[in-house]
């Protein structure tokens, strides 16, 4: 459904060409995730709960891992496209950056479930932008040549 569009990596790819620079793209990604959270706030803590449950069942855990890794591969390709468009490089593999984006959102969603008054869209946008900004730099700044 539309509420789970955040789980469709192609949706993220549509955000990249619409933004003038990397910073605007980071913020657009944060807003996209926040919109998904607003439509379905229980989704993120549910993913965390299910992941914990699946960890105790080897067959279920393997299925979850395979699904998650496929999603991360697709999201990593989008992150690589972002880097290419803005002539940037990452200090970590794009797949690990993607994993961190999801972890940040799931963690904040759990915090917001505990205390909904703490759900602060601006704070999340700043956190996500800082996370992504800290892992990327113009190609010429990270050159090893």
C-alpha positions as CSV (number, residue, x, y, z in Angstrom):
1,X,0.0,0.0,0.0
2,X,0.9,3.7,-0.1
3,X,1.8,3.7,3.6
4,X,4.6,1.2,2.9
5,X,6.1,3.1,0.0
6,X,9.1,3.7,2.2
7,X,9.9,0.0,1.7
8,X,10.1,0.6,-2.1
9,X,13.6,1.7,-3.0
10,X,12.4,3.1,-6.3
11,X,10.5,5.7,-4.5
12,X,13.8,7.1,-3.0
13,X,15.3,7.2,-6.5
14,X,12.6,9.7,-7.6
15,X,13.8,12.1,-4.9
16,X,17.3,12.5,-6.3
17,X,16.8,14.3,-9.6
18,X,14.3,16.6,-8.0
19,X,16.9,18.2,-5.7
20,X,19.5,20.8,-6.5
21,X,22.2,19.4,-4.2
22,X,23.0,16.6,-1.9
23,X,21.9,18.5,1.2
24,X,18.4,19.0,-0.2
25,X,18.3,15.3,-1.2
26,X,19.2,14.2,2.4
27,X,16.4,16.4,3.7
28,X,13.9,15.2,1.1
29,X,14.7,11.6,2.1
30,X,14.1,12.4,5.8
31,X,10.8,14.1,4.9
32,X,9.8,11.1,2.8
33,X,10.5,8.7,5.7
34,X,8.6,11.0,8.1
35,X,5.6,11.1,5.8
36,X,5.6,7.3,5.8
37,X,5.9,7.3,9.6
38,X,2.9,9.7,9.8
39,X,0.8,7.4,7.7
40,X,1.7,4.3,9.5
41,X,3.5,5.0,12.9
42,X,3.2,1.4,14.1
43,X,5.1,0.0,11.1
44,X,8.6,0.9,12.3
45,X,8.3,-0.5,15.9
46,X,6.6,-3.6,14.3
47,X,9.6,-4.2,12.1
48,X,11.9,-4.0,15.1
49,X,9.7,-6.4,17.1
50,X,9.4,-8.8,14.2
51,X,13.1,-8.7,13.6
52,X,13.8,-9.6,17.2
53,X,11.2,-12.5,17.0
54,X,12.7,-13.8,13.7
55,X,16.2,-13.9,15.2
56,X,15.1,-16.8,17.4
57,X,13.9,-18.8,14.4
58,X,16.7,-19.7,12.0
59,X,14.4,-20.3,9.0
60,X,12.3,-17.2,9.5
61,X,15.5,-15.2,10.2
62,X,17.1,-16.3,6.9
63,X,13.9,-15.3,5.0
64,X,13.9,-11.9,6.7
65,X,17.6,-11.5,6.1
66,X,17.3,-12.3,2.4
67,X,14.4,-9.8,2.0
68,X,16.1,-7.1,4.0
69,X,19.4,-7.5,2.1
70,X,17.5,-7.3,-1.2
71,X,16.0,-4.1,-0.1
72,X,19.3,-2.7,1.1
73,X,21.0,-3.6,-2.2
74,X,18.3,-1.6,-4.1
75,X,18.5,1.3,-1.7
76,X,22.3,1.2,-1.9
77,X,22.1,1.5,-5.7
78,X,20.0,4.7,-5.1
79,X,22.6,6.1,-2.7
80,X,25.3,5.4,-5.3
81,X,23.2,7.3,-7.9
82,X,23.0,10.2,-5.4
83,X,26.8,10.2,-5.0
84,X,27.3,10.0,-8.8
85,X,24.9,12.9,-9.5
86,X,26.6,15.1,-6.9
87,X,30.2,13.9,-7.5
88,X,30.6,12.5,-4.0
89,X,32.1,9.4,-2.4
90,X,31.2,7.6,0.8
91,X,33.5,6.5,3.6
92,X,31.4,3.3,4.0
93,X,29.8,1.0,1.4
94,X,26.5,2.4,0.3
95,X,24.8,-0.7,1.6
96,X,26.0,0.1,5.1
97,X,24.9,3.7,4.8
98,X,21.4,2.4,3.8
99,X,21.4,0.0,6.8
100,X,22.2,3.0,9.1
101,X,19.4,5.1,7.6
102,X,16.9,2.4,8.4
103,X,18.3,1.8,11.9
104,X,18.1,5.5,12.7
105,X,14.4,5.7,11.6
106,X,13.5,2.5,13.5
107,X,15.2,3.7,16.6
108,X,13.5,7.1,16.5
109,X,10.2,5.4,15.9
110,X,10.6,3.4,19.0
111,X,11.4,6.5,21.0
112,X,8.3,8.3,19.5
113,X,6.2,5.3,20.4
114,X,7.3,5.5,24.0
115,X,6.7,9.3,24.1
116,X,4.7,10.6,21.1
117,X,5.2,14.2,22.4
118,X,8.9,13.8,21.4
119,X,8.2,13.1,17.7
120,X,10.0,16.1,16.2
121,X,10.2,16.1,12.4
122,X,12.8,18.9,12.3
123,X,15.1,17.0,14.7
124,X,14.9,13.8,12.6
125,X,15.6,15.8,9.4
126,X,18.6,17.3,11.1
127,X,19.8,13.9,12.4
128,X,19.4,12.2,9.1
129,X,21.0,15.0,7.1
130,X,24.0,15.1,9.5
131,X,24.4,11.3,9.3
132,X,24.5,11.3,5.5
133,X,26.6,14.5,5.3
134,X,29.1,12.9,7.7
135,X,29.6,9.8,5.5
136,X,29.9,11.6,2.2
137,X,32.3,14.1,0.7
138,X,33.2,15.5,-2.7
139,X,35.3,13.0,-4.7
140,X,38.3,15.2,-4.6
141,X,38.3,15.5,-0.8
142,X,38.5,11.7,-0.2
143,X,40.9,10.8,-3.0
144,X,43.6,8.4,-2.0
145,X,45.7,9.2,-5.0
